Amino acid sequence: MSYYPLSTRQVLQEALHRASLSAELLGDLTAAAQQYNELWLTLERSAESTDILRVQIMTTLLNERGIEDAAAVLEISEAYGDVRRESGVLPYPGIDNLLADLKENYKLGLLTNGPSDIQWEKIEALGLDQQFDAVIVAGDVGIYKPDVRVFEMLLKKLDVAAEHSLFVGDSYDADILGAHQAGMYTAWIKREEDAMTDGVQPTLVKSDTALLREVLL
């Protein structure tokens, strides 16, 4: 539904530059970016805020390279946040029109993982709070996808039965498996490199959210 115009690697590179730190500090930036993303998913449920989460991740990345420098951790973390805020988040092409058209025929719900502060910042920046009938941010309720309970919360807010609903997501593990367990139909927005990690077959598989138009409208 939305994406960052800059990759994690690009943001790390710019953050090091802004903090006037060596580009070699984190080693290979492609590997560091992959580890950053993995640590985000591991630590996001326990972090009180996005700022704290970034500090935890940077601490781990530097410590694993034998560097214990609290000042450097803070400088990179703050610079990373600045770059993300400045570059913003963008909606996928055509998503606004698709949501507007869908809303004429369906109730729409949004369920997203992540800390409350950054998720609401993205939701409000894109105006998604005005386009959906119900919004649940996992960080607000302390329950994250693929836990079936958070899908059930969304269904309850929408007053819709699971068997009459379709959950659209790009994460097979978080979105498709969780929604399937909740009894919902599923549409997997699958990237070329993605693969199923379980035997659960999505109801629909599309390469782009906009392609759901031909099915739903």
N, C-alpha and C positions, 0 to 999 in steps of 0.2 A: 504493500500500500504506500510505503514511503521508503526513501533511501537517503543515505548520506552521500553528497557529491564527492567527498574525499574519503579514500580508503584509510583503514587504521594505519597502514604503513606510511601513507602520505602525512597523516596528522602527527605521527611520532617523529618523522623527519623534521617537520616544521616546528614542533614543540622543542626539539633539541636545539634547533637554530635560534629560536626566540629566547631560550634560556641560556644562550651562549655557551652551550656544552658541546663536547666533541660528538661528531656523528657516529663515532665508534663506540660510544659509551654503552649502547645496548647491543653491540655486536651486529650480526646480520639482521637488518630491519624487517625483512620478510618473515624470518623465523620469530622475531620478537613480536611482530604484529599478530601472527597466528597464536602465539602463547598469550598475548594480551586478550584476544577474543575468547580463548578457552578459559582463562582465569575469570573473565567477566561473568561467564555463565556459571562458573563454580561458586563465585563469591557474591553475586548480586543479591541472593536471598537474605544474606545476613548483614549487608551494609546498610547503615542508617541513611546515607545519602550518596549521590553520585560522586561528589567530591571525595568523600571518605573511601569509596570504592576505588577510585583512580589512584589514590595514595597507596592503598593496599596492593594494588596490582603493580605499581611502579616499584614499590619496596621489594616485592618478590622478584621482579625482573632484574633489579640491580643486585640484590643479595645473591642470586644464583650465579652472578658474574663476579662474586667476591667483593662487591662494593657496598659499603654501609655508609651512606651519606644522606642524612635526613634532609639537608638543605637542597641537594640535587633532586631528591624525590619530590619535594614540594614544588620546586621550580618547574620540573617537567610536567607534573600533574596539573598545575595551574595553567601552564602554557597549552597543554593538551585541551583543557576545558575551553580556553579562550578560542582556540582554532575551531573547535567543534561548534561553538556558539556563533562565531563569525561566518562560517561556511554554511551553517544552517542545515535544514532537512528539506527534501523536496518530495512532492507526491509523484507516484509513477504516472506517466502520460495517460490521460484519459480517465483517471480514477475519479476525479470530481464529477464529471458528467455521468459516469457509470453509477456512482452512489446516488446522485440526484434522481436518476431514472429508476433505480432499484427501490428507492424510498417510496415511490408512487404505488408500488405493488407489494412491498415486503416491510416487516419490521427489521431494523438493522441494529446489530449489537457489535461492540468492539471489545475484545479481550486481549490484553497485551502484558507480557512479562516485563520485569525491570523495576528499578527504584522509582518511587512516586514522582520525585522532582523532575527527572529528565523525561519521563514518559508523558507527564502532563504538559511539560514545556513543548514537546513535539506535537501532542494532540491539539493544543490551543494554537500553536503557530500555524498548523495546517487547517484549522477550523473544523477538525473532526468532531469536536464536542457538539457542534451544531448539526452535524450530518447523521449522527447515530442516535437511536432511541434509548440505548443503554451503553454505558462505558464502564468497564472494570479494569483497573490497573492492579496487577498482582501485588505490587509493593504496598498498596493501600490495605489489602485484605490479608496479606501474609500467606497466601496460597498461590502457587505458581503452576502454570501448565507444565507437564501434562496431567497434574492432579485432577481427577474427575470432578472434584467438589467445586472447583472454580468455574468449570463449564456449566455445572448445574446452577451456580449462582447467576450466571448470565442468562440462562434459560428462564429462571424464576423472575428476574428483572424484566425480561421481555414478555413474560406470561405466554411462552410458546413451548409446546411439547417437543422433546428431543427428536421424535420421529417425523416431525414436520419442519425440521431445521437443517440448514446446510452450513458447515463451518469451513471457512476458507483460510488457508495458511500456507506459509512457505517452509515451515519446519516439519519434517515427517515425524520426528520424535515428540516434539512438544505439541504440535497442532493436530496432526492426523491421528496419532495414537490416542491422545487424550480425548479428542472429540468422538472418536469411534467408541471408546470405552463408555462415554456418556450416552451413547445411543444415537448420535447425530450422523447425518450424511456428511461426507467430507469432500473437499476440493483441494488438491495439493498443487500449489504453484511451484513447479519443479524446475530447478536450475539444471543445466546439463550435467554438472558434476555430482548432483545429488543421487543417493541410492536409498532404497528401502532397507531398514535395519530390522524389520519384523515381517511377519507374513500377512499383516493387515493390508488389504488392497483399498486404496482410496476410491470413493465413488466416481470422482472425476480427476483427471490429471491434465493440467494446462501449463504452458510455458510462460503465460502472461495473464495477470488478473483481468485485463481488458477482454480477453477471449471468453470470459464467462458471460458476456453480453449475449452471445449467440445461443447460450443454453438457458439463461434465466429470463430473457426479455423477448 
